[in-house]
Amino acid sequence: MAASNENPLLWDFTFPPYDVIQPKHVVPGVRSLLKQLLLVPLERITDRLRVVWGVVNHLISVKDSLELRAAVDQIQVEFELRLGQSKTIYEAFKAIRESSDWETLSSSRKRVVKAQLKSAKLGGVSLNDDEKERFNETHQELERLALKFEGNILDATKDHGKLITDRKDVEGLPSTTLELAAKAAISKALHIKIF
């Protein structure tokens, strides 16, 4: 039986189970909940950040512009490294992992703690200042190159086109599709014959 099942203070209840709560439940129960208080707000914050970042990345795919690319380039590294290199957050998760209350956490909470610790270590939280600066410079350069690569792909995709001069090549396409293709070609300043 898991420790959280043994401690009535950690049960999900509508009415407190006063009849089974004992003094021995108070310290581990409250400590466990205090540690969980770190997880829930952090999960909400990071989930919100991931949603916002997902929206931004989607905008790059569908509404790309130099201004949007510049904004993403400016904030991307900070977005990725800020939480990952927070000593305060890392130490809090480390304290949870090393505490005697570790066993009172559910398996999903344990997984979150382990993942946060691993992510922080891979993100450079335990590096000394010189190593962290070098790590961040390298990471920033890799992110800049990745963003440039993605931009090049978007540009190449937008610039790709095929000049069709023979009506047989578009037989069977609806007239609305042909009209859209013709307008797109005209906007690219191509000389085409509209059938």
Secondary structure, 3 states (H helix, E strand, C coil): CCHHHHCHHHCCCCCCCCCCCCHHHHHHHHHHHHHHHHHHHHHHHHHHHHHHHHHHHHHHHHCCCHHHHHHHHHHHHHHHHHCCCCHHHHHHHHHHHHCHHHHHCCHHHHHHHHHHHHHHHHCCCCCCHHHHHHHHHHHHHHHHHHHHHHHHHHHHHHHCCCCCCCHHHHCCCCHHHHHHHHHHHHHCCCCCCCC
